[in-house]
């Protein structure tokens, strides 16, 4: 699964990407479009459950679930019409499953804030900035929807009922977009297979789920996010869209990214927080895509496997190997919390009858520790 990091120029996207990937691969500089080709990085999903299992087993190998992040160059007003190399950047967003929208929520006269004209610095205004990006995505979507609507309307005139039905809801979608509303707030019918297929073919940018990563100043971490005047504005906006907003200081995260685990823990303790902003962002991104993890464990390897919520046992087994799905017999399941309650004593779990045997219709739950039995 791939998440695109987007936002206006100079809001901290590449700095955040550097921190996420714990590298300096993305060039961070105080000028617009310092990122042109998208940088990509594979990021492990923090999971204390996997860490504990690896500790219990003294495992030879620990393999976490992963999320791919793409650092996409800054968009500006007019991107949907090619401004600031916008068409190229919009294409990169189209390839992503979800969006991490970095919003500047700090003041710094030394960092130029660009909204429309790269030669015209502007004040920090997170809602205006969000709307500037949203509108470019919406305008690009409107063009795609209008083109398809035109084709279906022509087909409808020949008596094609399917085309007529599609043209009707496409017109409603076009009206929705023209009102400045993103496609993700447009009501669709998941039972309408033709509509679902058409929307997938359209690949609408503004339909992608979004997390607003509010890039706050270092002082906000020390003084408390409640003193930041910008974050509550973005938080309120996110609630309206059924999206998420979370504060993160990209510069601080980048500074500690290369620290040892002990140094990070000391920093968190000093700040009075349980997890870094990056860990929270990664986990939220994973959840945003409707993903969960099941676990396999043993001396040879402890591993977290990524599946979508609602996945049944045979399909989960197929994530390990296609033979597991093809020859699925049953799954031996221990919920992680059950194992923890038994002090990670596997013999005690089995003695109490807490290891379950599940069949083909079992829907795998987040944190299930599973052994699959199969025969090919």
Phi, psi and omega in degrees: 000141188236132177243132179265130176269114185235170178155177176292165176299147171066026178264354177112017183297309183290326176297317178295318179298317178302317180292318180300315185269358179056036180224179173242033183293326182271124180289121178254118182214156183271061170204148184297145174065031174292343172250120178245303174277137184291134172273142178236148179211140177266124186240129178289145177273119180301132181211097180301334179295316179294320179301318181293317179298320179297323178292316181297318184274348189050049190294152178284335185211135177240122184238108181278166169291159184226157172228141178261127177250142179238124179271106184259137184302156184297134175270156174225170174303137180093002182300325181294344177249016174099357181296138179062035184060030189301320183300322180294317183290322177297326177297322178294322179296321183301331182280353183265156180274333181205171186237133166255106185267107181278124183241129179287122180232038178216156177256135176198108182295344182275351180244117183295133177252116185248133176243312184234302183258121183296343179263006184233094178297144179231168180286162177280125179211094189300323181291316176300319181295317178299315182295328178296316179289313181304316183296324179293321177293318180295317180295321177296320178293320181299321178297316180294317181294317181298319179297316180290323178300318179299317180293317182290327178296320178296317180294326181296328181292343179271001179098009179285107185291323180296319179294321180296319180295319180292319180299326182296311181281335174295324177295320178296320179293319178298318178297321179298314180292320179297335178280003178082019181258136180291154182297335181293344177262005178276131182285122178244168179249101182297344179276348180272097185299323180294319179294316179301317180294317181295318180295322178296320179293324179292325179056050187296132182293317184280001176271346184290139177297152188222145168241130175270113177267105185275105182281103183261169180280162180298328179295332181292331177291323181280318184274347182100137184296340180297342179271355179276123184284344187267324186302315180301329179295316181289322179300316179295319179298317181297320179299321179298328184263003185058036178251184179242147173230134178219140179282142177205137176258101186300321182295314179295318180299321179293321181297324183264356185300325181270005182285160176288165181298322179295319180294322179294317179297321178295321179296314180299318179297318180296323181277347180074033180235157185271331183214155177291159176300326180294315179301317179297320181293317181296314180295320179294323179295319179299314180292326181302325182275005179071034184255149172225172178236137163251161189239145167238146187220162180160172181295324183289317181199140167247130189216143173258128182250134183269128174220165174278149174304138179094358180290135179274163188306313181299321180290326175296319178299325180295340176294330179280312178196143181299329178296327180296322179284317184295322183251024184305131175250302179198171179237132174264116191241131170235115174297140183304316182298326178295316179297319180297320180295336177264019177058035176059033177260101184296324180296321179294321179300313182290322180297327180274002180069029184266353172274122185264150171255121184240149182256201189294336183268000182291130176267117184294137180254154179301129178089001175297133172260119193234139167243121181266136173252133184213164178212119180242000000 
